Amino acid sequence: MRSLARHLFVALLVFAVALPFLWMAYAAFLPPELVYAGEITRLGFSLENFRALAPEGFWGRLVYSLGVSSLATLLALITGFPAAYALREGAPLLGFYLFLLAVPAEMLLVPLYGVLAGTRLLGSPWALIWPFAASPFVVFLLYQGFRSVPWQVVEAARIDGAGEGVVLAQVLLPMMAGHLVTAGVLSFAAHWNLVLYPRVMTPEAWWTLQVWMADLVRKYPADWGLLSAAALLGTLPLAAVYLLFERRIVETFEGSLKG
């Protein structure tokens, strides 16, 4: 009975979490006439809600947001990998990175606004990329990964005459693949879900998909079919990235917990 109760509790919890997503998928394919008539309990299937997204500029925003988030994530990994290596080697900056992690992102809006205005990046897509080219979160996560690496391998490579570049590229990079993937997925998800920052730093022409969808809610507050279709397609990139690297992510966190 105890085992049955646990399984029932887990099933109810999963259903409660999945219910909004199931409703979103259901409403996305619901014919618009049923939504406008308030007959949302009637079964129906239509792609009209997805077709209606094209005139609103959805697909252009989707491609743009994918490019911006991907580039910001790539730069964060490129800068975070050697920075985390330096921390593992004893650079006295760990407390500084922990402090940066504790600073709320909203507190940086005004200083960043001034910096971007001074560098003439404000109002351009680069305002969504350069401030995220170095991420304290990515550095800390990779640093944790370096701590799980047997450092005797690095010492052996140095004894064999390998330089720091060879150690990073040929020794540590393959061993850190799982942590790099995990850091990349989490960094991509965090950047993809930004709403306040892009709205403040860029004009409407350069808004990301999440900001655009927030504005879509204001324009069509009662069109549940259209909004659900946009939300469903807007979550697919994150779901696809996670499912593609799910095994790597799980193995990374399991290894960190064991460590």
C-alpha positions in Angstrom: 0.0 0.0 0.0 2.9 2.4 0.8 4.5 1.7 -2.6 1.1 2.2 -4.3 0.6 5.5 -2.5 4.0 6.7 -3.5 3.4 5.9 -7.2 0.0 7.6 -7.0 1.5 10.7 -5.5 4.2 10.8 -8.2 1.6 10.3 -10.9 -0.6 13.1 -9.6 2.5 15.4 -9.3 3.5 14.6 -12.9 -0.1 15.3 -14.1 -0.2 18.6 -12.3 3.1 19.7 -13.9 2.1 18.4 -17.3 -1.5 19.8 -17.3 -0.6 23.4 -18.5 1.5 22.0 -21.3 -1.2 19.6 -22.3 -3.8 22.4 -22.3 -1.4 24.6 -24.4 -1.0 21.8 -27.0 -4.7 21.2 -27.0 -5.6 24.9 -27.5 -2.9 25.4 -30.2 -4.7 22.9 -32.5 -8.2 24.0 -31.6 -10.1 25.7 -34.5 -10.4 29.4 -34.0 -14.2 29.4 -34.4 -14.5 27.1 -31.4 -12.3 29.4 -29.3 -14.3 32.5 -30.3 -17.6 30.7 -29.6 -16.3 29.6 -26.2 -16.8 26.0 -27.0 -13.3 24.9 -25.9 -14.5 21.5 -24.7 -15.5 20.4 -28.2 -12.9 18.3 -30.0 -11.4 19.8 -33.2 -8.2 20.0 -35.1 -6.9 22.9 -37.1 -3.5 24.4 -38.2 -5.0 27.8 -38.6 -3.5 29.1 -35.4 0.0 28.2 -36.6 -0.7 29.8 -40.0 -1.8 33.0 -38.3 1.6 33.4 -36.7 3.4 34.0 -40.0 1.8 37.5 -40.7 2.7 38.5 -37.1 6.4 37.8 -37.8 6.8 34.8 -35.6 9.2 32.8 -37.8 11.7 35.7 -38.2 11.7 36.2 -34.4 12.3 32.5 -33.9 15.3 32.4 -36.2 16.7 35.6 -34.7 16.3 34.5 -31.1 18.0 31.1 -32.0 20.9 33.0 -33.5 21.3 35.4 -30.6 21.0 32.8 -27.8 23.3 30.4 -29.6 26.0 33.0 -30.2 25.8 34.2 -26.6 26.1 30.6 -25.3 29.0 29.8 -27.6 30.9 32.9 -26.4 30.1 32.1 -22.7 31.6 28.6 -23.2 34.7 29.9 -25.0 35.5 32.3 -22.2 34.3 30.2 -19.4 36.4 27.1 -20.2 39.8 28.8 -19.7 38.5 30.9 -16.8 37.3 27.8 -14.9 40.7 26.1 -15.7 42.4 29.1 -14.1 40.3 28.8 -11.0 41.2 25.1 -10.8 44.8 26.0 -11.1 44.5 28.2 -8.0 43.6 31.7 -9.3 42.2 33.5 -6.2 39.0 34.6 -7.9 36.5 32.0 -6.8 35.0 34.4 -4.2 34.6 37.0 -6.8 32.6 34.6 -9.1 30.5 33.5 -6.2 29.7 37.2 -5.4 28.7 37.7 -9.0 26.4 34.7 -8.9 24.7 36.3 -5.8 24.0 39.6 -7.5 20.5 39.8 -8.9 20.4 40.4 -12.6 18.0 43.3 -12.3 20.6 45.3 -10.4 22.8 45.3 -13.5 20.3 46.8 -15.9 21.0 50.4 -15.2 24.9 50.1 -15.2 24.7 47.9 -18.3 22.5 50.4 -20.0 25.1 53.1 -19.4 28.0 50.9 -20.6 26.1 49.9 -23.8 25.1 53.4 -24.5 28.8 54.5 -24.1 30.0 51.8 -26.5 27.2 52.5 -29.0 25.9 48.9 -28.7 22.6 50.0 -27.1 19.6 49.3 -29.4 21.5 46.7 -31.5 21.5 42.8 -31.4 25.0 43.0 -29.9 23.5 44.4 -26.7 21.9 40.9 -26.3 25.2 39.1 -26.9 28.3 40.9 -25.5 27.1 41.2 -21.9 26.6 37.5 -21.8 29.9 36.5 -23.5 31.3 35.9 -20.0 29.0 34.1 -17.6 29.8 33.5 -13.9 27.4 30.6 -13.8 29.1 28.9 -16.7 32.5 29.5 -15.1 31.4 28.1 -11.8 29.7 25.0 -13.3 32.8 24.2 -15.4 35.0 24.8 -12.4 33.0 22.1 -10.5 33.6 19.8 -13.5 37.3 20.5 -13.4 37.3 19.5 -9.7 36.0 16.0 -10.7 38.8 15.5 -13.3 41.8 13.4 -12.0 44.5 16.1 -12.1 47.3 13.4 -12.4 46.4 13.3 -16.1 47.2 17.0 -16.5 50.4 16.6 -14.6 51.4 13.6 -16.8 50.7 15.6 -19.9 52.9 18.5 -18.6 55.7 16.0 -17.9 55.5 14.8 -21.5 56.0 18.4 -22.6 52.5 19.5 -23.4 51.8 23.2 -23.2 48.8 24.8 -21.6 47.0 25.0 -25.0 47.5 21.3 -25.6 46.4 20.4 -22.1 43.2 22.4 -22.6 42.4 21.3 -26.1 43.5 17.7 -26.2 43.4 16.5 -22.6 40.7 18.4 -20.7 38.3 19.3 -23.5 37.3 15.6 -24.2 37.1 14.9 -20.5 34.9 18.0 -19.9 32.5 17.4 -22.8 29.6 16.5 -20.5 30.0 19.6 -18.3 30.4 21.8 -21.4 27.1 20.4 -22.9 25.3 20.9 -19.6 26.6 24.4 -19.1 25.7 25.2 -22.7 22.1 23.9 -22.4 21.5 25.8 -19.2 23.1 29.0 -20.5 21.0 28.8 -23.7 17.8 28.2 -21.7 18.6 31.2 -19.4 19.3 33.5 -22.4 16.3 32.2 -24.3 13.9 33.0 -21.5 15.0 36.6 -21.0 12.2 39.1 -21.2 13.0 42.3 -19.2 16.5 42.7 -20.4 15.8 42.6 -24.2 12.8 44.9 -23.8 15.0 47.5 -22.0 18.1 47.3 -24.2 16.7 47.0 -27.7 13.9 48.6 -29.7 10.9 46.6 -30.9 12.6 45.7 -34.2 15.3 43.7 -32.2 13.1 42.1 -29.6 13.6 38.4 -29.0 10.8 35.8 -29.3 10.0 35.9 -25.6 9.5 39.7 -25.5 7.5 39.5 -28.8 5.2 36.8 -27.3 4.7 39.0 -24.2 3.6 41.8 -26.5 1.4 39.3 -28.4 -0.5 38.7 -25.2 -1.2 42.4 -25.0 -2.4 42.6 -28.6 -4.6 39.4 -28.6 -5.5 38.7 -24.9 -8.5 36.5 -25.7 -7.1 34.6 -28.7 -6.1 31.5 -26.8 -5.5 29.4 -29.9 -3.0 31.9 -31.4 -1.2 32.4 -28.0 -1.0 28.7 -27.4 0.4 28.0 -30.8 3.1 30.7 -30.3 3.9 29.4 -26.8 4.1 25.8 -28.0 6.5 26.6 -30.9 8.4 28.9 -28.5 9.1 26.0 -26.1 10.1 23.6 -28.8 13.8 24.8 -29.2 14.4 24.3 -25.4 12.7 20.9 -25.4 14.7 19.8 -28.5 18.0 21.0 -27.0 17.3 19.2 -23.7 16.1 16.0 -25.3 19.1 16.0 -27.7 21.6 16.2 -24.8 19.5 14.6 -22.0 21.9 11.7 -21.4 24.9 14.0 -21.1 23.1 16.3 -18.7 21.9 13.5 -16.5 25.3 11.8 -16.4 26.9 15.2 -15.5 24.6 15.9 -12.6 24.8 12.3 -11.4 28.6 12.4 -11.4 28.5 15.7 -9.5 26.2 14.3 -6.9 28.4 11.3 -6.4 31.5 13.5 -6.2 
